[in-house]
Amino acid sequence: MNRSILLKSAWCALLVPLLSCNLLKVTDDEGSTTGRGAKRFDPYQGLNSGAIRLSLQYINGCAFLPNGQMVAKNGVPLRHNDLPVTYPDVCVTPLAQNPLTQSPPTGTLQILSDTQYFLNQFSVSETVVNQHNNPNDQTAALAWIKNQSVFSGLDWTNVNQGPDEWSFYSLAGAVEDCWTREVQFGNANWQKVKDDTITVEVLDESGTPRASQTYLRSELLASSPYAGHSRFSWRSENLKPPRFPGDKDPGTVTGFAGGLDQSAITRTIARVDWVGSTNPFKVLRVPRLSGPGALKATWSQLPDKPFFFPVTYVIPDDRPSTCTDDAGNPVQCNPGLDSRLVFSPPKEGSFYKPGEDVSVYVDLRDSAGAHLHSRDLLPSAREIISGQSNGLVTFVPGVIASVTENDSISNVAIAGPLQDLQVLGNPSDKPQFFAKPFPFATLDDATLTGLTPGLIDYKWPTRQTFSLPANAKPGTYVALVKFNRGAMGERVAKLNPFFFQVGQDESTTYPGNVGNCQLCHRGVLSLDNLRHGLSVDHIESCKVCHHYDTDTVGRTQEMVHRIHMNSPTYPANRADCTVCHLTRKSTERPSLSLCGSCHISQHGDEFFQIAFNQRGTPSRFGNCAQTCHGGDQLPASHILPAK
């Protein structure tokens, strides 16, 4: 059922030398094929690695887990330069809407002993809420970042104010549509350093180092604030759109009765988040230890401020058998995640008919094929946030608000036929067939908001049925299943596509308008091993999830441009659209939203009101080619495909 659909682009090989992707340390002789690249670079399938992705996350002085639990101290004596270091008794509570709420931590970071790891994420955040409330002056926020945050020891010389941007936000009726204003700071001397390092040490129960490994910061690929990683910023939330150019204080939106809190919130964020190893073969071998210990991470730019992560070492053979095999027998869980879907067969024939009911079964497994949940039910949100879900993770609003870590949403989404998938200009336009056999996020987004009493304890069924539209067009449809897992020191997301036929046996494929991601994203840097864990072969299916009636989760065309055009490691000419666009047609829809991802003030204030119009016509997603930029008037400074 799960078949690979490869994008054909014969001219890709001609571009590889021009793009100089060697800066990402990926060679051209790795035996890669079109798409994801050589299997031997997959840390779980290669003969030369076999290591576990290590994710070290820290906020306001405490280590935390992907499920939102703060990690409790364990009595291990922590020292630096022969001086004792104190780990907090209480930590912030990301599960709460107000991240300043504190409570004793309850989480445990388990690390397998006698096992190899490689550093895949180093994340340190500090945030304060409602301390810097002047929308017209962010001097106090920047002063706090420079002088009082954990990053106060860095060289902040030459820091300046960067983008001042507004983003739309909605929770599908749970709150009124609102906007967030964020002012970023950058260009500090420390941010220009290229050769800094992160040393990770394994400490035993006595606090004695037993193993260590040093990683170059340049070996961790992703850091862009536009992808939810590193950022130093001040933000104001729950705002109405600005009323006029320069309006910094338009007021806050009005909350719904029984809805989420809509009061004014200001948040100052200082965050370093580097993720995505370019060298998973540089391993840290954990000795055969058992019981309490700690990991110590020392960043060379803050040598006197090491970060300690209390851990519990577990001998692999001593792991509890909380997973099951295909026969239902208890077995030990392994790292990794394999998200699967199983379809019921068509009622008759070899393909589904329009209007037919289709049943699907969610089957989530670890890297060894063991089942992570019961046959009939997924874990409840309470089980997830209390560490009783074999590492499966759901949407944690407080974590997203506190550290801007957006990759925690699980989902099953269905769309098709593939040949009709396209990006629509206006969010209110009717999209292609999108079926949600599960409430969005599978484990519903509202589980941890408190809006629905009892929802936190509800276990979502693994089997769901959806109906194809009576007018469903014939062709190949895609079902995307994405889940997240945090276990044994690892944080991983995996998105797999599954395909089924509607109305005909003949397969159809994506339009082929965009692609070529494999020019840079191959080998260890394949999208399989980054972000959502989706192969580059299926890049045109990203719009299935990133295109609802709002841009809450980041509309595809806007976010892809914003991330790459602001990346210091993007190696190509930013005006050369042919790098990613395979057809001229795919470039012929400029809009305020799309072009604004790179050209923030391309028209000054001329279209100010349209830029803050989210729906309807005209809106910031409208097609500017229909007015001024059509035909021969497309941006002349850009290189477009010939046809």
Secondary structure, DSSP 8 states (H G I E B T S, - for coil): ---------TTHHHHHHHHTGGGGT--S-S---SSS--GGGSTTT-SS---EEEEEEEETTEEB-TTS-BB---S---EETTEE----SSEE-TTSSSTT-EE---B--EEESSEEEEEEEEEEEEEEESS---TT--HHHHHHHHHTSTTTTS--TT-EEEEEEEEEE--TTSS--EEEEEEEEE--GGGG--S-EEEEEEE-TTS-EEEEEEEEGGGEEE--GGGT--EEEEEEEEE---SSTT-----B----TTS---S-EEEEEEEEEEEEES-TTS-EEE-S--EEEEEEEEETTSTT--EEEEEEEE-GGG----EE-TTS-EE---S--EEEEEE---SSSSSB-TT-EEEEEEEEE-TTS-BSS-SSB---HHHHHTT-STTEE---HHHHHHH---TT--EEEEEE-GGG----SSTTS--SEEE-SSSTTTTTGGGGTTSSTTGGG---BSEEEEE--TT--SEEEEEEEEEEEEETTEEEEEEEEEEEEES-SS-------B--GGGTS-GGGSGGGSTT---GGGGGGGGGTS-SSS-TT--HHHHHHHHHHT-TT--S-TTBGGGTB-SSGGG----HHHHHTT-TTTTTTTTHHHHT--SSSS-TTS-GGGTTSSGGGS-TTSB----
